[in-house]
Amino acid sequence: MRGNTLYALAFLAIVAIALALRVPNLAQRPMHNDEGVNAVKFNQLWTSGTFEYDPNEYHGPTLYYFTLPVVWISGAKDFAATSEVTYRMVAVIFGMGLILLLPLVGDGIGRGGVLWAALFTAVSPAFVFYSRYYIHEMPLIFFMFAAIACGWRYRRSNRLGWAIACGTFLGLTYATKETWVLALAAAAGSGVAAATIWRFLLKRGHHGLHFRWRAVGVGLAAFAIVFVCFFSGFFTRWRGVADAVMTYVHYSQRSSGSVHDHAWNYYLSILTWWRVKPGPVWSEAAIVALAAVGFLMAVFRRHTAPLAAIAGEASSRQPARFTAFPPFVRFVGFYAIFLVVQFSVIPYKTPWCLLGFLHGMILLAGFAAGQIVHLVPGITAKVGASIVLLAAAAQLAWQADRATNNFADPKHPNYFAASRYNPYVYAHTGTDVGRTLLPIMDQAAAASPKGKQMLVQVVAGDCWPLPFYLRGFANVGYWPAPPTDLGDPDVVIGTDEVGERLAGPAANPRYIAKPFGLRPGVVLYVYVKENLWKQLGK
């Protein structure tokens, strides 16, 4: 009983660490353009009550549906009343959920492995950063891990409820993001590699898949129900179901030939050694190295104890050499390897896509850490090993804090959180939006007799996430290129193409321009009517 209490307290302490790294200052980092898109897409669902899946862009609907309860709890009455915190709390919840799911695989990676994997998840800079990011990646990783964990519980218990849960979570994974097929292929391939190929090629004892057709049937039924419900907008738009299948034609064409193409080792570079001079070095090499050790331990160390021993029922006559179940660890290892290969081969790369295989690495690293502490002889060696591992975790936590909070440069709020020196930042919105654009907009609204009903025209093909930041202004129009007649706007936000018409000497009425950086390489101007500008006290 005392051991269980200490175990529970340690787990709760790790949960507290994870919350401490994820929750503070959620609103300070500017919204990425993808976050802005997702917030607007959510508002469409919120106000219309239905979701229309676009097979060309924007991904699946689960992120938006699971945002609904968070917005209801926040008390926001309309889109303007929501905030960055409202949306990013969704990612925080799913990020925390990854830790809370770990006990489901406790008899796979070991009880000690659960604690170490929980700690590495809590402090991983990548997981901390993207657990504060309103995009589809964190729900995707959560649902896939939940499917794997439920599949593992079915394998251990043969209870149909776990098979149904596994199918349900796979359906949610499909309804989250199109890259779920890569995770599914990796899971299927690793199941074969860990169970079947292991037996025939290496001639070792194995624990096969042993799925019953009844379990497969109910799992597939649950998968199909979830798939249809979400993509049909809960039976309001049946075309979405067909679009969800046809979307892979589009995405196969997008896999290369864009500005998002990167070298094959892009993800591994981020995880092992990343530096943009004169910025600092970033590395999660401790997790990568421990993952490699864990996989090798599962491959080369023979598991001799009965499975009952893994569940905590080992007899004193036959102590377990492992406090975990190596066949499950081998499955996780092959899963991570297959995902690394797939995402490295595909030229199209964005940094958040590494989360899938990094999570597999974290499970392996947790297993390795647990085994190291378990296997080293003597209390002194165990304490020493634990101190070294905790030091590695502390270094990761320090990097996670550096990636999300501002202690490096007090003159620039969240400097690294939106800086190109941070490997997890990708084409991010600059701080000029908060420091330049929004104060001007608020002052103009305060000075104008129309208030936030003033007419605003945005003339730019690339303007995200401005629709999110301008959500409090009632009359905003968007133009990809300068129209023939802009009307008589109070404020125009756009490129320098409209500058001559608005701010030149022949302009009537004349506007005063103020530049601001939207993101690296994208500079826009906010043009305020001259008579209104004079009232701003600028």
C-alpha positions in Angstrom: 0.0 0.0 0.0 2.8 2.4 0.8 4.5 1.7 -2.5 1.2 2.4 -4.4 0.8 5.7 -2.4 4.3 6.8 -3.3 3.7 5.9 -6.9 0.5 7.9 -7.0 2.1 10.9 -5.4 5.1 10.8 -7.8 2.6 10.6 -10.7 0.6 13.5 -9.4 3.8 15.5 -8.9 4.7 14.9 -12.6 1.2 16.1 -13.6 1.8 19.3 -11.6 5.1 19.8 -13.4 3.4 19.4 -16.8 0.7 21.9 -15.9 3.3 24.4 -14.6 5.0 24.3 -18.0 1.9 24.4 -20.1 -0.6 26.7 -18.6 1.1 30.1 -17.7 1.2 32.9 -20.2 -0.9 31.1 -22.8 -2.0 34.4 -24.4 1.4 36.1 -24.7 2.7 34.3 -27.8 1.1 35.6 -31.0 -1.3 33.3 -32.7 0.3 31.4 -35.6 -1.6 31.7 -38.9 -2.7 28.0 -38.5 -4.1 28.8 -35.1 -6.0 31.8 -36.5 -7.4 29.6 -39.3 -8.5 27.0 -36.8 -10.2 29.6 -34.5 -12.2 31.0 -37.5 -13.1 27.4 -38.6 -14.3 26.7 -35.1 -16.4 29.8 -35.1 -18.1 28.6 -38.3 -19.1 25.4 -36.5 -20.1 27.3 -33.4 -22.4 29.8 -35.1 -23.8 27.5 -37.8 -24.0 24.2 -35.8 -22.6 22.2 -38.7 -19.1 21.4 -40.0 -18.3 21.3 -43.7 -15.1 19.3 -44.4 -12.8 20.8 -47.0 -10.8 18.0 -48.7 -8.1 20.5 -49.8 -7.3 22.3 -46.6 -7.9 22.7 -42.8 -7.9 19.0 -41.8 -10.7 17.2 -39.8 -13.4 18.3 -37.5 -12.5 16.8 -34.1 -10.4 19.8 -33.0 -13.4 22.1 -33.5 -16.0 19.8 -31.9 -13.8 19.3 -28.8 -13.3 23.1 -28.5 -17.1 23.5 -28.0 -17.1 22.4 -24.3 -14.0 24.5 -23.5 -15.7 27.6 -25.0 -19.0 26.8 -23.1 -17.1 26.5 -19.9 -15.2 29.8 -20.6 -18.6 31.6 -20.7 -17.8 33.4 -24.0 -21.0 34.5 -25.7 -19.6 35.1 -29.1 -16.4 34.9 -31.2 -15.1 38.3 -30.1 -15.3 37.2 -26.4 -13.0 34.3 -26.9 -9.3 34.6 -26.4 -6.0 32.8 -27.2 -6.3 31.1 -23.8 -9.7 29.7 -24.8 -8.3 27.9 -27.8 -4.9 26.9 -26.5 -6.5 25.2 -23.4 -7.8 22.6 -25.8 -4.2 21.7 -26.7 -3.3 21.8 -23.0 -6.0 19.3 -22.2 -5.0 16.8 -24.9 -1.3 17.3 -24.0 -2.1 16.5 -20.4 -4.2 13.6 -21.5 -1.1 11.9 -23.0 0.3 11.7 -19.5 -2.9 10.4 -18.0 -3.2 7.6 -20.5 0.2 6.1 -19.6 -1.1 3.8 -16.8 -3.0 1.9 -19.5 0.4 0.6 -20.7 1.9 0.2 -17.3 2.2 -3.6 -17.7 3.9 -2.9 -21.1 6.6 -0.4 -20.3 6.6 -1.1 -16.5 5.4 1.0 -13.6 8.8 2.7 -13.4 8.6 3.2 -17.1 5.2 4.9 -16.7 6.7 7.5 -14.3 9.7 8.2 -16.4 7.7 8.4 -19.6 5.3 10.7 -17.9 8.2 12.9 -16.8 9.7 13.0 -20.2 6.4 13.9 -21.7 5.9 16.6 -19.1 9.2 18.3 -19.9 9.9 17.6 -23.5 10.3 21.0 -25.2 8.4 19.9 -28.3 5.5 18.5 -26.3 5.3 21.5 -24.0 5.5 24.0 -27.0 2.8 22.2 -29.0 0.6 21.6 -26.0 0.2 25.3 -26.1 -0.6 25.5 -29.8 -4.2 25.4 -31.2 -3.5 23.0 -34.1 -4.6 19.4 -34.8 -1.3 17.7 -33.8 -1.9 17.2 -30.1 -5.4 15.7 -30.5 -4.0 13.5 -33.3 -1.2 12.1 -31.0 -3.6 11.7 -28.1 -6.2 9.7 -30.1 -3.5 7.5 -31.7 -1.9 6.7 -28.4 -5.3 6.0 -26.9 -6.1 3.6 -29.7 -2.7 1.8 -29.2 -3.3 1.7 -25.4 -6.8 0.3 -25.8 -5.6 -2.2 -28.3 -3.0 -3.3 -25.8 -5.6 -3.6 -23.1 -7.7 -5.8 -25.4 -4.6 -7.9 -26.1 -4.2 -8.4 -22.3 -7.8 -9.0 -21.4 -9.7 -10.1 -24.5 -12.5 -7.9 -23.5 -14.6 -6.5 -26.3 -15.0 -3.2 -24.6 -11.3 -2.4 -25.2 -11.7 -3.4 -28.9 -14.6 -1.0 -29.2 -12.6 1.7 -27.6 -9.7 1.1 -29.9 -11.9 1.4 -33.0 -13.5 4.5 -31.6 -10.2 6.2 -31.0 -9.0 5.2 -34.5 -12.1 6.8 -35.9 -11.3 10.0 -34.0 -7.7 9.9 -35.3 -9.0 9.7 -38.9 -11.4 12.6 -38.1 -8.5 14.7 -36.8 -5.8 14.9 -39.5 -5.0 13.2 -42.8 -1.6 12.1 -41.6 -3.3 9.5 -39.4 -2.8 7.0 -42.3 1.0 7.2 -41.7 0.5 6.3 -38.0 -1.9 3.5 -38.9 0.6 2.1 -41.4 3.4 2.3 -38.8 1.2 0.6 -36.2 0.2 -2.2 -38.5 3.8 -2.7 -39.7 5.2 -2.7 -36.2 2.6 -5.2 -35.1 3.8 -7.6 -37.8 7.4 -6.8 -37.2 7.2 -7.2 -33.4 5.1 -10.4 -33.5 5.4 -12.3 -36.7 8.7 -11.4 -38.3 10.3 -11.6 -34.8 9.3 -15.3 -34.6 10.2 -16.4 -38.1 13.5 -14.5 -38.6 15.0 -14.5 -35.1 13.5 -17.8 -33.9 12.6 -16.4 -30.5 9.6 -16.9 -28.4 6.9 -14.4 -29.2 3.5 -13.2 -28.3 1.4 -13.1 -31.4 -1.4 -10.7 -32.3 -4.2 -13.2 -31.6 -7.1 -10.9 -32.5 -10.5 -12.5 -32.7 -12.7 -11.8 -35.6 -15.5 -10.7 -33.3 -13.2 -8.1 -31.8 -12.1 -6.9 -35.2 -15.8 -6.6 -36.3 -16.9 -4.5 -33.3 -13.8 -2.4 -33.5 -14.4 -1.7 -37.2 -18.1 -0.9 -36.5 -17.0 1.6 -33.8 -14.5 3.1 -36.2 -17.1 3.5 -39.0 -19.7 5.1 -36.7 -17.2 7.7 -35.5 -15.9 8.3 -38.9 -19.4 8.9 -40.4 -20.6 11.0 -37.5 -17.8 13.5 -37.6 -17.3 13.8 -41.3 -21.0 14.1 -42.0 -21.3 16.9 -39.5 -23.4 14.5 -37.4 -25.6 13.6 -40.3 -26.1 17.1 -41.8 -23.7 16.9 -44.7 -23.1 13.5 -46.2 -20.7 14.7 -48.9 -18.1 15.1 -46.2 -17.9 11.3 -45.9 -16.9 11.0 -49.5 -14.6 14.0 -49.3 -12.8 12.4 -46.4 -11.7 9.6 -48.7 -11.0 11.7 -51.8 -8.8 14.1 -49.8 -5.9 11.7 -50.1 -5.7 12.4 -53.8 -5.0 16.0 -53.0 -2.6 15.3 -50.2 -0.6 12.9 -52.3 0.1 15.8 -54.7 1.2 18.1 -51.8 3.8 15.7 -50.5 6.6 17.6 -52.3 7.4 20.6 -54.4 6.5 23.4 -51.9 8.2 25.9 -49.6 7.8 23.3 -46.8 10.2 20.9 -48.4 13.1 20.1 -46.2 16.1 17.7 -46.1 15.5 14.1 -45.0 17.2 14.7 -41.6 15.2 17.8 -40.7 13.3 16.2 -37.8 16.3 14.3 -36.4 18.3 17.6 -36.5 15.6 19.3 -34.4 15.7 16.5 -31.9 19.4 16.0 -31.6 21.2 19.3 -32.3 19.6 22.5 -33.6 21.1 26.0 -33.7 20.5 29.1 -35.7 23.4 31.4 -34.9 23.6 33.5 -32.8 20.8 31.7 -31.0 21.2 28.9 -28.4 21.5 25.2 -28.9 18.4 23.1 -28.6 18.4 19.3 -28.2 16.2 16.5 -27.0 19.1 14.0 -27.5 18.6 12.6 -24.0 15.2 11.2 -25.1 16.6 10.0 -28.4 19.5 8.2 -26.8 17.4 6.6 -24.1 14.9 5.5 -26.7 17.7 3.7 -28.6 18.8 2.0 -25.4 15.3 1.0 -24.6 14.7 -0.6 -28.0 18.0 -2.5 -27.9 17.2 -3.7 -24.4 13.8 -5.0 -25.6 15.4 -6.7 -28.6 18.4 -8.4 -27.0 17.3 -9.2 -23.5 15.2 -12.3 -23.3 12.0 -12.0 -21.3 11.6 -15.2 -19.2 9.0 -14.3 -16.6 5.4 -15.3 -17.1 3.0 -12.5 -18.2 1.3 -12.8 -14.8 4.5 -11.6 -13.2 4.3 -8.4 -15.3 0.9 -7.6 -13.8 2.5 -7.6 -10.4 1.8 -11.3 -9.6 5.4 -12.6 -9.8 6.2 -15.3 -7.3 9.3 -15.3 -5.2 10.3 -18.6 -7.0 10.5 -16.9 -10.4 11.3 -13.2 -10.2 10.9 -11.2 -13.4 14.1 -10.2 -15.1 12.0 -7.4 -16.6 9.5 -5.2 -14.8 7.8 -4.7 -18.2 6.8 -6.7 -21.3 9.5 -6.5 -24.0 7.2 -7.6 -26.9 5.1 -4.5 -26.3 8.2 -2.3 -26.2 9.4 -3.9 -29.4 6.1 -2.9 -31.0 6.6 0.7 -29.8 10.1 0.7 -31.1 9.2 -0.5 -34.6 6.3 2.0 -34.6 8.7 4.9 -33.8 11.2 3.7 -36.4 8.6 3.3 -39.2 7.2 6.8 -38.4 10.7 8.3 -38.5 11.3 6.7 -41.9 8.0 7.8 -43.4 8.2 11.4 -42.2 11.9 11.7 -43.2 11.2 10.4 -46.7 8.3 12.8 -47.4 9.8 16.1 -48.5 6.9 18.1 -47.1 7.9 18.8 -43.5 6.6 21.0 -40.6 8.2 20.7 -37.2 5.0 19.6 -35.3 4.9 16.4 -37.4 7.7 15.0 -35.3 5.5 14.6 -32.3 4.2 11.2 -33.5 7.5 9.4 -33.5 8.9 11.5 -30.6 6.0 10.2 -28.5 7.1 6.7 -29.4 10.7 7.6 -28.4 9.4 8.9 -25.1 7.7 5.6 -24.3 11.0 3.8 -25.2 13.0 6.2 -23.1 10.6 5.8 -20.1 11.0 2.0 -20.4 14.8 2.3 -20.6 15.0 4.6 -17.6 12.8 2.3 -15.6 15.0 -0.7 -16.5 18.2 1.1 -15.8 17.1 2.0 -12.3 15.7 -1.5 -11.8 18.7 -3.4 -13.0 21.6 -1.5 -11.6 22.8 -3.3 -8.4 22.7 -1.6 -5.0 20.8 1.4 -3.6 23.7 3.7 -4.2 23.8 2.9 -7.9 20.1 3.2 -8.2 20.1 6.6 -6.6 23.0 7.7 -8.8 21.2 6.5 -11.9 18.1 8.3 -10.9 20.0 11.6 -10.2 21.5 11.4 -13.7 18.1 10.8 -15.3 16.5 13.5 -13.3 19.3 15.9 -14.4 18.5 15.1 -18.0 14.8 15.8 -17.4 15.6 19.1 -15.7 17.7 20.2 -18.7 14.8 19.4 -20.9 12.4 21.3 -18.7 14.8 24.3 -18.8 14.7 24.2 -22.6 10.9 23.9 -22.5 10.6 26.9 -20.4 13.0 28.8 -22.7 10.9 27.8 -25.7 7.6 29.1 -24.2 8.5 31.8 -21.7 10.5 35.0 -21.6 13.4 34.9 -19.3 16.1 35.2 -22.0 15.4 38.8 -23.1 13.1 40.9 -20.9 12.8 43.6 -23.6 11.1 41.2 -26.0 8.1 39.4 -24.4 8.2 35.7 -25.4 11.3 36.3 -27.5 12.0 32.6 -28.1 8.3 31.6 -28.2 8.0 33.4 -31.6 11.6 33.5 -32.7 13.4 31.9 -35.6 16.0 30.8 -33.1 13.5 28.3 -31.7 13.3 25.1 -33.7 9.6 24.6 -32.9 8.7 28.0 -34.3 7.7 27.8 -38.0 6.8 30.9 -40.1 5.3 32.4 -36.9 3.4 35.6 -36.5 5.6 38.4 -35.3 5.2 40.4 -32.1 4.5 43.5 -34.3 0.8 42.4 -34.4 0.5 42.9 -30.7 2.8 45.8 -30.3 1.9 47.9 -33.4 -1.3 46.8 -35.2 -3.6 46.1 -32.3 -2.9 49.2 -30.3 -3.5 51.3 -33.4 -6.8 49.5 -34.1 -8.0 49.9 -30.5 -7.1 53.6 -30.5 -8.7 54.2 -33.8 -11.9 52.5 -32.6 -11.8 54.7 -29.5 -11.4 57.9 -31.5 -13.9 57.0 -34.2 -17.6 57.9 -33.5 -18.4 54.5 -35.0 -16.3 52.6 -32.4 -15.7 49.0 -33.4 -18.3 49.4 -36.1 -15.8 51.4 -38.2 -15.2 50.1 -41.7 -11.9 48.1 -42.0 -10.6 46.7 -45.3 -7.9 44.1 -45.4 -6.1 44.0 -48.8 -3.6 41.1 -48.8 -3.5 37.6 -50.1 -1.6 36.5 -47.1 -3.2 38.0 -44.0 -3.6 35.2 -41.5 -4.1 35.3 -38.5 -5.6 38.8 -38.8 -9.2 37.5 -39.1 -8.7 36.2 -35.6 -7.2 39.4 -34.2 -9.9 41.5 -35.9 -12.7 39.4 -34.6 -14.0 42.2 -32.4 -14.5 44.6 -35.3 -18.0 44.2 -36.9 -17.3 45.5 -40.4 -14.2 44.0 -41.8 -13.8 43.1 -45.5 -11.1 40.9 -47.0 -9.6 41.3 -50.5 -6.8 39.2 -52.0 -5.8 42.1 -54.3 -6.6 45.8 -54.4 -10.2 46.2 -55.7 -11.3 49.0 -58.1 -13.3 50.6 -55.3 -12.4 50.2 -51.7 -15.3 52.3 -50.6 -14.7 54.7 -47.7 -12.9 52.7 -45.0 -11.7 54.2 -41.8 -8.7 51.8 -41.7 -7.0 49.7 -44.4 -4.6 46.9 -43.7 -2.6 45.8 -46.7 0.6 45.6 -48.7 2.4 48.6 -50.2 0.5 48.1 -53.5 -2.4 50.2 -52.1 0.0 52.7 -50.5 0.0 55.2 -53.4 -3.7 55.2 -53.6 -4.1 55.7 -49.9 -1.1 57.6 -48.6 0.2 59.4 -51.7 0.0 63.2 -52.2 -2.9 62.8 -54.6 -4.9 60.6 -52.3 -8.3 61.9 -51.2 -9.1 61.2 -48.5 -5.5 60.6 -47.4 -4.3 57.9 -45.0 -1.3 57.7 -42.7 0.6 54.5 -43.0 2.4 52.5 -40.3 4.3 49.3 -41.2 4.3 46.1 -39.2 5.8 42.7 -39.7 3.2 39.9 -40.0 5.7 37.1 -40.0 9.2 36.6 -41.5 9.2 38.0 -45.0 5.7 39.4 -44.8 5.4 43.2 -44.1 2.0 44.9 -44.1 0.9 48.4 -43.4 -2.0 49.8 -41.4 -3.5 52.8 -43.1 -5.6 55.1 -40.9 -7.6 58.0 -42.3 -5.7 61.2 -41.7 -8.4 63.0 -39.8 -8.8 59.9 -37.5 -5.0 59.5 -37.2 -4.7 63.0 -35.8 -7.0 62.1 -33.0 -4.8 59.2 -32.0 -2.2 61.6 -30.6 0.5 60.0 -32.8 
